[in-house]
Amino acid sequence: MRKRIFACLTGFVLTLCCFAGCHTKSGAMPKNDTMHIVTTNFPAYDWVTRLLGDNPTGAEVTLLAGNGVDLHSYQATPADILTLSTCDLFIYVGGESDQWINNALRQANNPQMAVVNMMKALGGTVKAEEQIEGMQEEGEEKTEYDEHVWLSLRNASFLCGAVAEALCTLDSTHADLYKANLADYQKQLNELDADYQTVVAESPVHTLVFGDRFPFRYLADDYDLAYYAAFPGCSAETEAGFETIVFLAGKIDELSLHCVMTIDGSNGKIARTIAANTAAKNQSVLTLSSMQSAGNAELQNGVTYLSVMRENLAVLKQALQ
């Protein structure tokens, strides 16, 4: 019933949008015209602002999930749907959590809207979530693809290329600027990727144990890291059973690990319980940021995608000792 009500609301709002007039774009930005860009998550917002650079056209960039809501539980408002339906460039993840977007895009008011679906752009490199040994069993067995594609620096570099291409198509007048900004940003992404490779290569440990969801599969696969976790990345579970706790504690003992990992927004309860069930009972709890709920507060504090990934590298270096 909830989905049906929301679908009706979506249709109603988008019908109203049709009376607002059709906003289209050509390859060159008309004078006094403003490019409107909408993203659903913090990484994409930050990427597009870096590519815009000095923003010569005064493009407006909107982060839909700007109030810090986790993307898995985000519910679009009528105002969000209106913003989406009239924008010139829309960037979203394209996973299970974004199903509401499909109907909104079908009824969008701008027929020339450019769209970047991250998971579609990545194609065959998108990974299915794993139910690995020790994870809490989920009630429903179905293939679900890991949405957390932005947590790979290599994916980020590729996706920034797709965003830059869309910007060049919408605003060919400033294409050279967008391409130069892309080259500079990709250089920074590649340098940080090299730093990750160095840290992992020089670390004695290559396995992580998460007392939490595990949204870092893309990152782990990039650097050949093994992992164990209480839940898959997109799991809605919040309570781990006794068998899961004991298994993960046993892995920490077996591998002589000195820490248990959590993700941003976690209360750390499961991680602490795992540590309490190890032989040493003295493991520290370390947190990696998934940027799933990053929003306006982070933007106001000058947080960027690269700054978060650098902080994650510092935590990872500590965890792998």
C-alpha positions in Angstrom: 0.0 0.0 0.0 2.8 2.4 0.9 4.4 1.9 -2.6 1.0 2.5 -4.3 0.4 5.7 -2.4 3.9 7.0 -3.2 3.5 6.0 -6.9 0.2 8.0 -7.0 1.9 11.0 -5.4 4.8 10.8 -7.8 2.4 10.8 -10.8 0.4 13.7 -9.3 3.5 15.9 -8.8 4.9 15.1 -12.2 1.5 15.9 -13.8 1.7 19.3 -12.2 5.3 19.7 -13.5 4.0 19.4 -17.1 2.2 22.8 -16.7 5.5 24.5 -15.7 6.8 24.6 -19.2 9.4 22.5 -21.0 13.0 23.4 -20.2 15.4 22.1 -22.9 19.1 22.5 -23.6 21.2 22.8 -26.7 24.9 22.1 -27.0 25.8 25.7 -26.2 24.4 27.3 -23.1 22.2 30.3 -24.0 23.0 33.6 -22.3 21.3 34.1 -18.9 20.4 30.4 -18.8 21.4 28.3 -15.8 22.2 24.6 -16.0 20.4 22.7 -13.2 22.2 19.5 -12.0 20.7 17.1 -9.4 22.5 14.2 -7.7 21.2 11.7 -5.2 24.3 11.2 -3.1 27.3 13.1 -1.7 30.0 11.5 -3.9 28.3 12.4 -7.2 27.6 16.0 -5.8 31.2 16.5 -5.0 32.4 15.0 -8.3 30.3 17.3 -10.4 31.3 20.4 -8.4 35.0 19.5 -9.0 34.4 19.1 -12.7 32.5 22.4 -12.9 35.5 24.1 -11.4 35.0 27.9 -11.5 31.5 27.2 -12.8 31.4 29.8 -15.6 27.7 29.4 -16.3 26.6 29.5 -12.6 25.3 26.0 -12.7 23.1 25.1 -9.8 23.9 21.7 -8.2 21.3 20.1 -5.8 22.0 17.1 -3.5 18.6 15.4 -2.9 19.7 13.4 0.1 21.2 16.5 1.7 19.8 16.0 5.2 22.0 13.1 6.1 19.4 10.3 5.5 20.9 6.9 4.7 20.4 6.2 1.0 18.8 2.9 1.8 16.0 4.5 3.7 15.7 7.7 1.7 12.1 8.7 0.7 11.7 11.4 -2.0 9.4 14.3 -1.2 7.1 16.0 -3.8 9.7 18.9 -3.9 12.5 16.4 -4.7 10.5 14.9 -7.5 9.8 18.3 -9.0 13.5 19.2 -8.8 14.4 16.0 -10.5 11.8 16.3 -13.2 13.0 19.7 -14.5 16.7 19.4 -14.2 19.2 19.3 -17.1 21.6 16.6 -15.7 20.6 13.9 -13.2 23.2 11.7 -11.6 22.1 8.7 -9.5 23.4 5.3 -8.4 20.8 3.1 -10.1 20.5 0.3 -7.5 17.7 -1.3 -5.6 17.3 1.8 -3.4 16.6 4.0 -6.4 13.6 2.1 -7.8 11.4 5.1 -7.2 13.5 7.1 -9.7 12.4 5.0 -12.7 8.8 6.3 -12.7 10.0 9.9 -12.1 12.3 9.8 -15.1 9.6 8.4 -17.4 7.5 11.4 -16.7 10.3 14.0 -16.5 9.4 17.4 -17.8 12.7 18.0 -19.7 12.9 15.6 -22.7 16.5 16.5 -23.3 17.7 15.8 -19.7 21.1 14.1 -19.5 21.1 11.1 -17.1 24.1 9.3 -15.6 23.1 6.0 -14.0 26.3 4.9 -12.2 25.6 1.2 -12.1 24.5 1.2 -15.7 27.6 3.1 -16.8 29.8 0.6 -15.0 28.1 -2.3 -16.8 29.6 -5.7 -16.2 32.0 -4.5 -13.5 29.0 -4.1 -11.1 29.2 -6.8 -8.4 26.5 -9.0 -6.9 26.4 -8.9 -3.1 28.0 -11.9 -1.4 26.6 -14.1 1.3 30.0 -15.2 2.7 30.7 -17.6 5.5 29.6 -16.3 8.9 27.2 -13.7 7.7 23.7 -13.5 9.3 21.3 -15.4 7.1 18.7 -13.2 5.5 15.0 -14.2 5.1 14.8 -13.6 1.4 17.2 -15.2 -1.1 17.6 -13.1 -4.2 20.4 -11.7 -6.3 21.0 -8.1 -5.3 23.8 -5.9 -6.8 26.1 -3.9 -4.5 25.1 -0.2 -4.9 28.2 1.2 -3.2 30.1 1.7 -6.4 31.6 5.1 -5.3 33.8 3.4 -2.7 36.2 2.3 -5.4 38.6 5.1 -6.5 38.8 3.4 -9.9 35.1 3.4 -10.3 35.1 7.1 -9.3 37.6 7.9 -12.0 35.5 6.2 -14.7 32.2 7.7 -13.5 33.7 11.2 -13.4 34.5 10.6 -17.1 30.8 9.9 -17.7 29.7 13.0 -15.8 32.2 15.2 -17.7 30.9 13.8 -21.0 27.4 14.8 -20.0 28.6 18.3 -19.1 30.4 18.7 -22.4 27.2 17.7 -24.3 25.0 20.1 -22.4 27.5 23.0 -22.5 29.9 22.5 -25.4 31.1 26.1 -25.1 33.0 25.2 -21.9 33.9 21.6 -22.9 37.7 22.3 -22.8 37.3 23.5 -19.2 35.4 20.4 -18.1 37.9 18.1 -19.8 40.8 19.9 -18.1 39.1 19.7 -14.7 38.5 16.0 -15.3 42.1 15.3 -16.1 43.2 17.1 -13.0 40.7 15.3 -10.8 41.4 11.9 -12.2 45.1 12.5 -11.5 44.2 13.1 -7.9 42.1 9.9 -7.8 44.9 7.9 -9.4 47.5 9.2 -6.9 45.2 8.2 -4.0 44.6 4.8 -5.6 48.4 4.4 -5.7 48.6 5.3 -2.0 46.1 2.6 -1.2 48.1 0.1 -3.1 51.3 1.0 -1.2 49.6 0.8 2.2 48.1 -2.6 1.5 51.3 -3.9 0.0 53.3 -2.9 3.0 50.8 -4.2 5.6 51.2 -7.5 7.4 47.4 -8.1 7.5 45.1 -8.4 4.5 41.8 -9.4 6.1 39.1 -7.2 7.7 36.4 -8.2 10.1 33.3 -6.0 10.2 30.8 -6.1 13.1 28.4 -4.4 10.8 27.2 -4.2 7.2 29.9 -4.4 4.6 29.5 -1.8 1.8 33.3 -1.9 0.9 33.4 -4.8 -1.5 34.5 -2.7 -4.4 37.3 -1.2 -2.3 38.3 -4.6 -0.9 38.4 -6.2 -4.4 40.5 -3.3 -5.8 43.3 -4.1 -3.3 42.8 -7.9 -2.9 41.6 -7.6 0.7 39.6 -10.5 2.3 36.8 -9.7 4.6 34.2 -11.2 7.0 31.1 -9.3 8.1 27.9 -9.6 10.0 25.7 -8.5 7.0 26.0 -7.7 3.3 26.3 -4.1 2.3 22.6 -3.4 1.6 21.2 -5.5 4.4 18.4 -4.1 6.5 19.4 -6.4 9.4 20.5 -4.7 12.6 20.8 -7.6 15.1 23.5 -10.3 14.7 22.7 -13.8 16.1 24.9 -15.8 18.5 26.4 -17.9 15.7 27.5 -14.9 13.7 29.1 -13.2 16.7 31.0 -16.4 17.7 32.2 -17.0 14.1 33.5 -13.4 13.7 35.2 -13.5 17.1 36.8 -16.8 16.2 38.1 -15.3 12.9 39.7 -12.4 14.9 41.4 -15.0 17.2 42.5 -17.2 14.3 44.0 -14.2 12.4 45.3 -12.4 15.5 43.5 -9.2 14.5 43.7 -6.3 16.9 40.5 -4.4 15.7 36.9 -4.8 14.7 35.5 -2.6 11.9 32.2 -0.6 11.7 30.8 1.8 9.3 29.7 5.4 9.8 26.4 5.8 11.6 26.8 2.6 13.5 26.4 2.5 17.3 29.3 -0.1 17.4 27.3 -2.5 19.6 27.8 -5.6 17.4 31.5 -4.8 17.0 32.0 -4.5 20.8 30.1 -7.7 21.4 32.4 -9.5 18.9 35.5 -8.1 20.7 34.1 -9.2 24.1 33.9 -12.8 22.7 37.5 -13.0 21.6 40.3 -14.5 23.6 42.1 -11.2 24.1 38.9 -9.1 24.5 41.0 -6.0 23.8 40.4 -5.2 20.2 39.7 -1.6 19.2 36.7 -0.6 17.1 37.6 1.4 14.0 35.2 3.1 11.6 35.3 3.4 7.8 33.1 5.9 6.1 30.7 4.7 3.4 29.4 8.2 2.7 25.9 6.7 2.6 24.4 9.4 4.7 26.8 12.3 4.0 25.0 15.5 3.2 24.8 19.3 3.8 26.5 19.1 7.2 29.6 17.6 5.6 29.5 20.1 2.7 29.4 23.0 5.1 32.4 21.6 7.0 34.5 21.4 3.8 34.3 17.6 3.5 35.0 16.2 0.0 35.0 12.8 -1.5 38.8 12.8 -1.6 39.1 13.9 2.0 36.8 11.0 3.2 38.8 8.5 1.1 42.0 9.8 2.6 40.6 9.4 6.1 39.5 5.9 5.2 43.1 5.1 4.1 44.4 6.3 7.4 41.9 4.0 9.2 42.7 1.1 6.9 46.4 1.5 7.5 45.8 1.2 11.2 43.5 -1.8 10.8 46.0 -3.8 8.6 48.8 -3.7 11.2 
